[in-house]
Amino acid sequence: MGPTWTALSLSLTVALWATGICLVTGTATGYLLARGKFPGKDVADAILTLPMVMPPTVMGYYLLVLLGRKGPIGGWLQSQFGINLIFTWQGAVIASAVVAFPLVFKAARAAFEVVDPQLEKAGRVLGISEAAIFFRITLPLAWRGILSGALLAFARSMGEFGATLMVAGSIPGKTQTLSIAVYEAVQAGQDDEAGMLVLITSVTCIAILLAAGRLAPGQVVSR
């Protein structure tokens, strides 16, 4: 497998894992903020949205501090399980998930907020459990918006550069994703390879944006 397709395969792997993480965590937090009433709700929303507006290199630095061998999380993982996330594709997944998280979170919150609470109340009157109400009433009515956010998160993960480079580096065949491979190709003067990588990335992202727009018109969040 050539370097171009290796980078594409790694980017797809990272993006799929990152999107899966965002889908679970973003949906849960989106539902919590859409339905929950607690002090500091607006502050929590602002903090959870930070990765959308903060420079990716800054997020990468924070992740390095947290996940490095001397960091609170990375040090604990290293001492307890011998796990090192820095300069690994798993580290790239975490970096991509953190950066893409707000796209699922904001889309999920918006989708849950437009679900009529009266329908949920009707389910409670009928004696349906809260879990059943969520999976049988709320989620089916909100899934299009959530899926739209997940598609945007996938596209964002595919194009992630700054945070991924800070955390995972650029190791060909191991951590070098498409966006990083484009940068390396340009730096090396390999214009043909850079053009091919850019074309693949552009076509993929356009297709995803079109799909997201069809699923939830007006909910596509620009960055």
N, C-alpha and C positions, 0 to 999 in steps of 0.2 A: 504494500500500500504506500503510495507516494505521500510526501509531506502535506500536500494540500488536502487529501482525503483523510489523512490522520488527524489534521487539525479540525476538519469538519466533523469527524466522528467524535472527537473529544468534546467539541463545542456542543454537539447534540446531547451527549451524555451528561455534561455539566448542566445544560439548560433544562433537560428533563428532570433531573434530580432536584435542581433548584426550584423549578416550577411546582413539583410535588410538595416540597417543603412549604413554599409560599401558599399553595392551595389550602393546605391544612391549617397553618397558623394564621393566614390572612382571613380565611373564612371564619375561624373561631373568634378572632379579635374584632372583625367587622360586625359579627352578630352581637358580641358583647357591648360594643359601643353604640350599635343601633338600637338595642333593646334595654341596655342597662342604664340606671340612673345612680350616679355616684359623684362625689366631689372630685374636681380635677379632671373631669372628662375631656374638656377642651385641651388641657395640657397633655394628657395622654395621647390624644389625637395628633397634636403637633409633634410630639416626640416620635411617634410611630411613623409619621410622614417625613421625618428628617432625611432619611436616605434618598428621597426623591429630589431634594433640593441641595443637599450637601455635596461638595466635590467628591467624586469616587475615590480619589487618592487620600482624602481625609478619612473617609470610611475605612479605606484599606489600612491606614495607620492605626485607627482605633482597633481594628480586628487583629493587627499585629501585636498590639499591646495586650489584648485579651487572650489571643491564641498562641502567642510565642511561648517558648519553653520557660520563660520567667514570668509569664502572665498568669493571672488567677485561674483561668480555664485551661490554657495550654499546659501550665505547670502541673495542674492536678491530673490531667489526662496522661501526661508523660510519666508521672510518678506512680499513678495507680494502675494504668493499663499499658504503658509503653507506647502510647499513641502520639504521633507528631503530625499536625495538620499543615504546618508551614511547608511550602514548596511541594505540595501534593495536589492531585486533582480533587480530592475531598475538600481541601482548603479552598479551591476555586469554586466548588459548589456552595460552600458557606458564604463566600464573598458575593457570589451572584445572587444567592437567595436574599441576603440582607439588602442589597441594592434594589432588587425587584419586588421585595415584599410590599411596599406601599401601593403598588399597582393593583395587587389582589385585594389588599385591605380596603382601599378606598372604593374600589368597584363593588366589593362584597357589602360594605356598609351602606352604600347608596342603594344597592339592590334590596337589602333587607328593609331599609327605611320606607320603600314604596310598597311593601307588602302590607295589606290591610290588616291591622291588629284585630279587627272584629272577627276575621276568619279564625285567628288563633283562639280568641275567646270562645267562639262557637265550639271549637274542638275541646276546650276545657269543660264546657257545659256538658258535652257528651261523654265526659269521663276519660278522654284520651290523655295518656301520659305526656309530659313535656317533651320527652325524646321523640315520641311518635308524632307530636305536633310539628316538631322541627323537621323531621324527615319526610312526613307525609303532606304537610301543608306549606310551611315556610320555605324550605329548601327547593321544592319543585317550582315555586313561584319566583324564586330569586336566582335560579341556576344559570339563566342566560347572562345576567350581569356578572356573576362570579366567573363563568367560563370566559367571558370577554376579558376580564382582568387577568385570568390565568394565561390566556394567549398573549396578552401584552407583556406579562412577566417572562414568558418564554422568549419573546423577541428581545426583551431587555437583557436577559441572561445570555442570549446568543451574541449580543453586541457589547457586553461588559468588557471593559479594558482596565481602568485605573485600579479599582479595588482588587481585581483578580491578579493583576501584575504585581501589586504590593504583597499579596498574601501567597500566591502560588508561583510567582516568577514566570520565566519563559524557558522551559525545558522542552525541547522538541520531542514529540512523541509521548510526553508525560503530562505537561501542564500548559503547553502552548496552544491556546485556543485560536479561533479564526481571527478575531480582532487583533490579538497579539502577533499572530503570524503575518498579518497585513503590515503592521508596524515594522517588524523585523525585515520583511521583504523590501519595503521601501528604503529602509536604512541600508540594506545591502545592495540597492540598485537593481533588484530583480523585478522590473516593472511588469513583465508578463505574468509572473506568479501573483504579484499584488493585485493586478487587474482581475485575474480569475477569482481570487479570494473575495474581492470587493463585490464582484458580480454575484457570486453564490450568496453572500450575506445579504445583499440588497434584495434579490429575488425572494429569499426566504422571509425577510422582514416585511416586504410589501404584501406577500401572500397572507401572512399572519394578521397584519393590520386590516386587510380587506375582510378576512374571516371575522375578526373581532368587531368590526363596524357593522357587519350583517347581523351578528348575534345581539348586539346591544347598541343601536344607533344613539349617538349623543353621549355615550358613556366612555368613549375612548379618551384616555387621559394622556395628554401630551406632556413631555418632559422638557 
